[in-house]
Amino acid sequence: MNGQSYLSWMSQNTPTEWTNDSGIMSQLDSALENGAVGGTTNPPLSYEALQADSDLYSAQLARLRRDCSDDEFAVEAMGLVVRNIAEKLLPMHKEKGSYYGCIRAQVKPSLRDDAEGMLAMGKLFASWGENIMVKIPVTEAGIWVLEELAAQGIKTTPTINTTMSQAVAAAEAYERGYARAVKNGVTPAPSTEAIVHGRLQDYLAKLCTERGINLMPGDLDWASIALLKRSHQIFTEKKYKSVIMGAAFRCAMHVEQLVGGLFCSTIHPKVQKMVEAADAAGTIKRESCIDQPADPIAVARVLKAIPEYRLAYEPDAIKPRDFSAFGSNKMTLDFFDLEGWQKIAALRQG
């Protein structure tokens, strides 16, 4: 290992960029020192930040209105975190534009099938600052919302996106919205499309446990990163304007295998530490790996053993009406609601 951190090397020497997957300010500061170009939140990360950075937020939380609904309170409480980070990142955004210096804020998870509700909340989030990207789940309703927001020149990050079918649908929605914006004289806004491959991996691991499926160590790591590699290939071939955002990394190899591709991934601090430990041990390569195929034998084993992985891996295998119900998507949305949104809303009683 040389004196420069792996993530700094990656951001300075390859097209591959990254953001900090945390709302905690000290973790953001560390990430920025190592080449991060922005930040990401979701309801659980926002709740975690409100708890960890109580010196920043306890007095502000105490001043929030209580004569409102739980959802209204949750929006304002989450907004404390998002606006605080947005202010910190704003100089970078003003200097570089596009998705640089942006923070991402996710709409209420249980609105997953409520197009009008997500659109209204997304527009509210966007009003908080010029460097806020609105996270919308890639459900059937979400696809419509993503196009509408893009048409209005609002920055977006499609999320809860664990399949190739969703990845393509979200990219196509952005293309349509982008074209409408241009036609109507609206300045198009960037989109970073979060493909949450680690959440797919978690779901596949759960299925293996439930069904007694025995795979080789590392097979699921390769299967989930194969989804991102295939997405990169398709996005490049189709010349989509969306920038892929790898999300929910589960190991250092996941980060390594995307290097060289046009990504703006979101990496949690615990995975950042895995990457630096692997770099110190000499088990991670400082070279372009994006065009190296995922282990074909491992991927083939997973395709054969788990039908749900084939549905996730093949484009057009899942219809938009089924996006919400697909196992990894439902599992993630339910988790974000229970462990994030509802916990933030419960602070209203504090």
C-alpha positions as CSV (number, residue, x, y, z in Angstrom):
1,M,0.0,0.0,0.0
2,N,1.3,3.5,-0.8
3,G,0.6,6.7,1.1
4,Q,-2.6,7.5,-0.8
5,S,-5.8,5.7,0.4
6,Y,-7.4,3.3,-2.1
7,L,-10.6,5.3,-2.4
8,S,-8.6,8.5,-3.0
9,W,-6.6,6.7,-5.7
10,M,-9.8,5.4,-7.3
11,S,-11.4,8.9,-7.4
12,Q,-8.3,10.6,-8.7
13,N,-7.1,8.1,-11.3
14,T,-10.2,6.4,-12.7
15,P,-13.7,7.4,-13.9
16,T,-15.1,5.7,-10.9
17,E,-16.4,8.1,-8.2
18,W,-18.1,7.6,-4.9
19,T,-20.2,9.2,-2.2
20,N,-20.5,8.6,1.5
21,D,-23.4,6.3,2.5
22,S,-24.0,7.9,5.9
23,G,-25.6,11.0,7.5
24,I,-23.1,11.2,10.4
25,M,-21.0,14.3,10.0
26,S,-17.7,12.9,11.2
27,Q,-18.0,10.1,8.7
28,L,-18.8,12.5,5.9
29,D,-15.7,14.6,6.8
30,S,-13.5,11.5,6.6
31,A,-15.1,10.4,3.3
32,L,-14.5,13.9,1.7
33,E,-10.9,13.7,2.7
34,N,-10.7,10.4,0.8
35,G,-12.2,11.6,-2.5
36,A,-16.0,11.4,-1.9
37,V,-18.0,13.7,-4.1
38,G,-21.2,13.8,-2.1
39,G,-23.5,11.9,0.3
40,T,-26.4,9.6,0.5
41,T,-29.2,9.2,3.2
42,N,-32.2,7.0,3.6
43,P,-34.6,6.8,6.5
44,P,-32.5,4.5,8.6
45,L,-29.3,6.5,7.9
46,S,-31.2,9.7,8.8
47,Y,-32.4,8.2,12.1
48,E,-28.9,7.0,12.9
49,A,-27.5,10.6,12.2
50,L,-30.2,12.2,14.5
51,Q,-29.1,9.8,17.3
52,A,-25.3,9.9,16.7
53,D,-25.1,13.7,16.1
54,S,-27.4,14.7,19.0
55,D,-25.2,17.7,19.7
56,L,-26.2,19.0,16.3
57,Y,-29.9,18.0,16.3
58,S,-31.3,17.6,19.8
59,A,-32.2,21.3,20.2
60,Q,-33.5,21.5,16.6
61,L,-35.7,18.4,17.1
62,A,-37.1,19.9,20.3
63,R,-38.2,23.0,18.4
64,L,-40.1,21.0,15.7
65,R,-43.9,21.2,15.8
66,R,-45.7,18.4,17.5
67,D,-49.2,19.5,16.5
68,C,-48.8,17.7,13.2
69,S,-49.0,14.1,11.8
70,D,-46.3,11.6,12.4
71,D,-45.4,11.8,8.7
72,E,-45.1,15.6,8.7
73,F,-42.9,15.4,11.7
74,A,-40.7,12.7,10.1
75,V,-40.3,14.8,7.0
76,E,-39.1,17.8,9.1
77,A,-36.8,15.7,11.3
78,M,-35.2,14.0,8.3
79,G,-34.9,17.4,6.7
80,L,-32.7,18.6,9.5
81,V,-30.1,16.0,8.5
82,V,-30.5,16.5,4.8
83,R,-30.3,20.3,4.9
84,N,-27.3,20.3,7.2
85,I,-25.4,18.0,4.8
86,A,-26.6,20.0,1.8
87,E,-25.2,23.2,3.3
88,K,-21.8,21.5,3.9
89,L,-21.6,20.1,0.3
90,L,-23.0,23.2,-1.4
91,P,-19.5,24.8,-2.2
92,M,-18.5,21.6,-4.1
93,H,-21.8,21.6,-6.0
94,K,-21.5,25.3,-7.0
95,E,-17.9,24.7,-8.2
96,K,-18.5,21.5,-10.2
97,G,-22.3,21.2,-10.8
98,S,-24.1,18.1,-11.9
99,Y,-24.2,15.4,-9.1
100,Y,-21.1,16.7,-7.4
101,G,-21.7,18.0,-3.9
102,C,-25.2,16.5,-3.7
103,I,-27.0,14.8,-0.9
104,R,-29.7,12.3,-1.6
105,A,-33.0,12.1,0.4
106,Q,-35.5,9.3,0.1
107,V,-39.3,9.6,0.2
108,K,-41.4,7.7,2.7
109,P,-41.0,4.0,1.9
110,S,-44.7,3.1,2.4
111,L,-45.6,5.5,-0.5
112,R,-44.1,3.0,-2.9
113,D,-47.3,2.6,-4.9
114,D,-48.6,6.2,-4.4
115,A,-47.4,8.1,-7.4
116,E,-49.0,11.5,-6.5
117,G,-47.8,11.1,-2.9
118,M,-44.2,10.4,-3.9
119,L,-44.3,13.3,-6.5
120,A,-45.4,15.8,-3.9
121,M,-42.9,14.7,-1.3
122,G,-40.1,14.6,-3.9
123,K,-40.9,18.2,-5.0
124,L,-40.8,19.2,-1.3
125,F,-37.4,17.6,-0.8
126,A,-36.0,19.3,-3.9
127,S,-37.2,22.7,-2.5
128,W,-34.8,22.3,0.4
129,G,-31.7,23.1,-1.7
130,E,-30.2,23.1,-5.2
131,N,-27.9,20.2,-4.4
132,I,-30.6,17.7,-3.1
133,M,-31.3,14.6,-5.2
134,V,-34.7,12.9,-4.6
135,K,-34.6,9.2,-4.1
136,I,-37.7,7.4,-5.5
137,P,-38.2,3.6,-5.3
138,V,-38.3,1.9,-8.7
139,T,-41.8,0.7,-8.5
140,E,-44.5,1.0,-11.2
141,A,-45.6,4.2,-9.6
142,G,-42.0,5.3,-9.0
143,I,-41.2,5.1,-12.7
144,W,-43.9,7.6,-13.5
145,V,-42.6,9.9,-10.7
146,L,-39.0,9.6,-11.9
147,E,-40.0,10.8,-15.4
148,E,-42.1,13.7,-14.0
149,L,-39.3,14.9,-11.7
150,A,-36.8,14.7,-14.5
151,A,-39.1,16.6,-16.8
152,Q,-39.3,19.4,-14.2
153,G,-35.5,19.6,-13.9
154,I,-35.3,18.0,-10.5
155,K,-32.3,15.8,-9.6
156,T,-33.2,12.2,-8.9
157,T,-31.7,9.0,-7.6
158,P,-33.9,5.9,-8.4
159,T,-33.5,3.5,-5.5
160,I,-34.8,0.2,-4.1
161,N,-33.6,-1.1,-7.5
162,T,-32.3,-4.7,-7.3
163,T,-33.1,-6.1,-10.8
164,M,-32.0,-5.5,-14.3
165,S,-35.7,-5.0,-15.3
166,Q,-35.9,-2.0,-12.9
167,A,-32.5,-0.6,-13.9
168,V,-33.6,-0.4,-17.5
169,A,-37.0,0.9,-16.7
170,A,-35.6,3.7,-14.5
171,A,-33.0,4.7,-17.1
172,E,-35.7,4.8,-19.8
173,A,-37.9,7.0,-17.5
174,Y,-35.0,9.4,-17.1
175,E,-34.4,9.5,-20.8
176,R,-38.1,10.4,-21.4
177,G,-38.1,13.1,-18.7
178,Y,-34.8,14.5,-19.9
179,A,-36.2,14.9,-23.4
180,R,-39.4,16.5,-22.1
181,A,-37.3,19.0,-20.1
182,V,-35.3,20.0,-23.1
183,K,-38.4,20.3,-25.3
184,N,-40.0,22.6,-22.7
185,G,-36.9,24.8,-22.2
186,V,-36.2,23.3,-18.7
187,T,-32.5,22.8,-17.8
188,P,-32.2,19.0,-17.4
189,A,-31.0,17.7,-14.0
190,P,-28.6,14.8,-13.4
191,S,-29.7,11.4,-12.2
192,T,-27.6,8.8,-10.3
193,E,-29.3,5.5,-10.5
194,A,-28.8,3.4,-7.4
195,I,-28.6,-0.3,-8.2
196,V,-28.8,-1.8,-4.7
197,H,-27.0,-5.0,-5.5
198,G,-26.2,-5.8,-1.8
199,R,-29.9,-5.9,-0.9
200,L,-30.4,-8.5,-3.7
201,Q,-27.5,-10.4,-2.2
202,D,-29.1,-10.3,1.3
203,Y,-32.4,-11.6,-0.2
204,L,-30.6,-14.4,-2.0
205,A,-28.8,-15.4,1.2
206,K,-32.1,-15.5,3.0
207,L,-33.5,-17.8,0.3
208,C,-30.5,-20.1,0.6
209,T,-31.1,-20.4,4.4
210,E,-34.8,-21.0,4.0
211,R,-34.4,-23.6,1.2
212,G,-31.2,-25.3,2.5
213,I,-29.3,-24.3,-0.7
214,N,-25.5,-24.8,-0.3
215,L,-23.4,-22.6,-2.6
216,M,-19.7,-22.1,-2.6
217,P,-18.2,-19.2,-0.4
218,G,-18.2,-16.0,-2.5
219,D,-20.8,-17.2,-5.0
220,L,-23.4,-14.6,-3.8
221,D,-20.7,-11.9,-3.8
222,W,-20.0,-12.6,-7.5
223,A,-23.7,-12.9,-8.3
224,S,-24.6,-9.5,-6.9
225,I,-21.6,-7.7,-8.5
226,A,-22.5,-9.4,-11.8
227,L,-25.7,-7.4,-11.8
228,L,-23.8,-4.2,-11.7
229,K,-21.4,-5.3,-14.4
230,R,-24.2,-6.2,-16.7
231,S,-26.0,-2.9,-15.9
232,H,-22.8,-1.0,-16.9
233,Q,-22.6,-2.9,-20.1
234,I,-26.2,-2.2,-21.0
235,F,-26.1,1.4,-20.0
236,T,-22.9,1.9,-22.1
237,E,-24.4,0.2,-25.1
238,K,-27.7,2.2,-24.9
239,K,-25.8,5.4,-24.1
240,Y,-28.1,6.1,-21.2
241,K,-27.5,9.5,-19.5
242,S,-28.1,8.1,-16.0
243,V,-24.9,7.5,-14.0
244,I,-25.0,4.1,-12.2
245,M,-24.7,4.3,-8.4
246,G,-23.6,1.0,-6.9
247,A,-25.2,0.7,-3.5
248,A,-25.2,-1.6,-0.5
249,F,-21.7,-3.0,-0.9
250,R,-21.0,-6.0,1.1
251,C,-17.2,-6.5,0.7
252,A,-14.1,-4.9,-0.6
253,M,-14.1,-7.0,-3.8
254,H,-17.4,-5.3,-4.8
255,V,-15.7,-1.9,-4.8
256,E,-12.7,-3.2,-6.6
257,Q,-14.7,-4.9,-9.4
258,L,-16.4,-1.6,-10.5
259,V,-13.1,0.4,-10.8
260,G,-12.7,1.8,-14.3
261,G,-16.4,2.1,-15.0
262,L,-18.4,5.3,-15.0
263,F,-20.0,5.0,-11.6
264,C,-20.8,7.3,-8.7
265,S,-21.3,4.6,-6.0
266,T,-22.4,5.1,-2.5
267,I,-20.2,3.3,0.1
268,H,-21.0,2.9,3.8
269,P,-18.2,3.7,6.3
270,K,-17.9,0.1,7.4
271,V,-17.2,-0.9,3.8
272,Q,-14.8,2.0,3.4
273,K,-12.9,0.4,6.3
274,M,-13.0,-3.0,4.6
275,V,-11.5,-1.5,1.4
276,E,-8.6,0.2,3.3
277,A,-7.9,-3.0,5.2
278,A,-7.8,-5.0,2.0
279,D,-5.5,-2.4,0.5
280,A,-3.2,-2.6,3.5
281,A,-3.2,-6.4,3.2
282,G,-2.5,-6.3,-0.6
283,T,-5.7,-8.2,-1.4
284,I,-7.3,-5.5,-3.6
285,K,-6.1,-4.5,-7.0
286,R,-5.3,-0.9,-8.0
287,E,-6.3,-1.4,-11.6
288,S,-9.4,-1.2,-13.8
289,C,-11.6,-4.2,-13.2
290,I,-14.9,-3.2,-14.8
291,D,-14.3,-5.2,-18.0
292,Q,-13.2,-8.3,-16.2
293,P,-16.2,-10.7,-16.0
294,A,-17.7,-11.8,-12.8
295,D,-16.7,-15.4,-12.0
296,P,-18.8,-17.2,-14.6
297,I,-18.9,-20.5,-12.6
298,A,-20.1,-18.8,-9.5
299,V,-22.8,-16.9,-11.4
300,A,-23.9,-20.0,-13.2
301,R,-24.3,-21.9,-9.9
302,V,-26.5,-19.1,-8.5
303,L,-28.5,-18.9,-11.7
304,K,-29.2,-22.6,-11.5
305,A,-29.9,-22.8,-7.8
306,I,-32.1,-19.7,-7.3
307,P,-34.8,-18.9,-9.8
308,E,-35.3,-15.4,-8.3
309,Y,-31.7,-14.5,-9.2
310,R,-32.4,-15.3,-12.9
311,L,-35.4,-13.0,-12.7
312,A,-33.2,-10.3,-11.2
313,Y,-30.3,-10.8,-13.7
314,E,-32.2,-11.0,-17.0
315,P,-33.5,-7.7,-18.5
316,D,-37.3,-7.5,-19.0
317,A,-37.8,-10.6,-16.8
318,I,-40.1,-8.7,-14.3
319,K,-43.0,-6.5,-15.3
320,P,-43.2,-3.0,-13.6
321,R,-46.5,-4.0,-11.9
322,D,-44.5,-6.7,-10.0
323,F,-41.5,-4.5,-9.0
324,S,-42.9,-3.6,-5.5
325,A,-43.6,-7.3,-4.7
326,F,-40.2,-8.7,-5.8
327,G,-38.6,-10.2,-2.7
328,S,-35.5,-8.0,-2.4
329,N,-37.5,-4.9,-3.1
330,K,-40.3,-5.6,-0.6
331,M,-37.8,-6.7,2.0
332,T,-35.8,-3.5,1.7
333,L,-38.8,-1.1,1.6
334,D,-40.3,-2.8,4.7
335,F,-36.9,-2.5,6.5
336,F,-36.5,1.2,5.6
337,D,-40.0,1.9,6.8
338,L,-39.8,0.0,10.1
339,E,-36.2,0.8,11.0
340,G,-36.1,4.3,9.6
341,W,-39.2,6.2,8.9
342,Q,-41.2,4.9,11.8
343,K,-38.3,5.4,14.2
344,I,-38.0,9.0,13.1
345,A,-41.7,9.6,13.4
346,A,-41.6,8.1,16.9
347,L,-39.3,11.0,18.0
348,R,-42.4,13.2,17.9
349,Q,-43.4,11.7,21.2
350,G,-40.0,12.5,22.7
